[in-house]
């Protein structure tokens, strides 16, 4: 399981005295713990952990953007390193061409014709992409393709 891999990597990072990785993985474990408490569960499956990691990556991206505007290169570097550590646990991202094929396939399967069908397309495409593409990318592409077809 992914949560076990994170736990093992945390131990390795602690032994190697890799403070940035230790801090990042501890933050991730804390977020996972909070998620489990919120959902009243004992364990999380890999899909839930991937979703949590994606949220953490998105938080880092937002922070990077803010620190760039605030002219804080030191914090940009810190957040960028944390983001890369977190991304190492995500599956390989889909290329633009692969994502386009996936969304086109979902549109054909669902019979979507107009922008009003976007919700149905998004639900299926997000399930199929499973952490390999950002929801914003999928939404923009699906919207463009649905506009072109109507």
C-alpha positions in Angstrom: 0.0 0.0 0.0 1.1 3.6 -0.7 0.7 4.6 3.0 3.1 1.8 4.0 5.6 3.1 1.4 5.4 6.6 2.7 6.0 5.3 6.2 9.1 3.3 5.1 10.4 6.3 3.1 10.0 8.4 6.3 12.1 6.0 8.3 14.8 6.0 5.6 14.8 9.8 5.4 15.1 10.0 9.2 18.1 7.7 9.1 19.7 9.7 6.3 19.0 12.9 8.2 17.2 14.3 5.1 15.3 17.0 7.1 13.3 18.4 4.1 12.0 15.0 3.2 11.3 14.1 6.8 9.3 17.3 7.3 7.3 16.9 4.1 6.5 13.2 4.8 5.5 14.1 8.4 3.1 16.8 7.0 1.7 14.2 4.6 1.2 11.7 7.5 -0.5 14.4 9.6 -2.8 15.2 6.7 -3.6 11.5 6.3 -4.2 11.2 10.0 -6.6 14.1 9.9 -8.4 12.7 6.9 -8.8 9.3 8.7 -10.2 11.0 11.8 -12.6 13.1 9.7 -13.8 10.0 7.8 -13.9 7.9 10.9 -11.7 5.2 9.3 -8.7 3.2 10.4 -7.0 3.0 7.0 -7.1 4.7 3.7 -6.8 2.9 0.3 -4.3 4.0 -2.3 -6.9 6.1 -4.2 -7.6 8.1 -1.1 -3.9 8.6 -0.4 -3.3 9.6 -4.0 -6.1 12.2 -3.7 -4.6 13.5 -0.5 -1.2 13.8 -2.1 -2.7 15.7 -5.1 -4.3 18.1 -2.7 -1.0 18.7 -0.9 0.7 19.3 -4.3 -2.0 21.8 -5.2 -1.4 23.6 -1.9 2.3 23.8 -2.7 1.5 25.2 -6.1 -0.7 27.9 -4.6 2.0 28.7 -2.1 4.7 28.9 -4.8 2.5 31.4 -6.7 2.0 33.5 -3.6 5.7 33.5 -2.7 6.6 34.5 -6.3 4.3 37.5 -6.1 5.7 38.3 -2.6 9.3 38.1 -3.9 10.3 35.3 -1.5 12.7 33.1 -3.5 13.8 31.2 -0.3 10.2 30.0 0.3 9.6 29.3 -3.4 12.6 27.0 -3.3 11.3 25.2 -0.1 7.8 24.7 -1.5 9.2 23.5 -4.9 11.3 20.9 -3.2 8.3 19.7 -1.1 6.2 19.6 -4.2 8.8 17.4 -6.0 8.9 15.0 -3.0 5.2 14.7 -3.0 5.0 14.2 -6.8 7.3 11.3 -6.5 4.4 9.3 -5.0 2.0 10.2 -7.8 1.7 8.1 -11.0 3.3 9.5 -14.2 1.2 12.3 -15.6 -0.7 12.0 -18.9 0.7 13.8 -21.8 -1.5 16.3 -23.6 -2.1 13.8 -26.4 -2.9 10.9 -24.0 -5.3 13.1 -22.1 -7.0 14.3 -25.3 -7.5 10.6 -26.3 -8.9 9.7 -22.9 -11.4 12.7 -22.9 -12.5 12.0 -26.5 -13.1 8.4 -25.6 -15.2 9.3 -22.5 -17.2 11.8 -24.6 -17.9 9.1 -27.2 -18.9 6.5 -24.5 -21.1 8.8 -22.6 -22.8 10.2 -25.7 -22.1 13.8 -24.5 -23.0 16.4 -27.1 -23.0 19.8 -25.3 -21.4 21.7 -22.5 -24.4 20.7 -20.3 -23.0 17.2 -20.3 -19.7 18.3 -18.8 -20.4 16.9 -15.4 -21.0 13.4 -16.7 -17.8 13.6 -18.8 -15.8 14.9 -15.9 -16.9 12.2 -13.5 -15.9 9.4 -15.9 -12.7 11.1 -17.1 -11.5 11.8 -13.5 -12.1 8.2 -12.6 -10.2 7.0 -15.6 -7.3 9.4 -15.1 -6.9 8.5 -11.4 -4.3 11.0 -10.3 -2.5 11.2 -13.7 -4.1 14.5 -14.7 -5.3 17.6 -12.9 -9.0 18.2 -12.8 -8.6 21.7 -14.2 -6.8 20.3 -17.3 -9.5 17.7 -17.8 -12.3 20.3 -17.4 -10.7 22.8 -19.9 -10.1 20.1 -22.5 -13.5 18.5 -22.1 -15.2 22.0 -22.3 -13.2 22.8 -25.5 -14.1 19.5 -27.1 -17.8 19.7 -26.2 -18.0 23.3 -27.5 -16.4 22.1 -30.8 -18.8 19.2 -31.2 -22.0 21.3 -30.6 
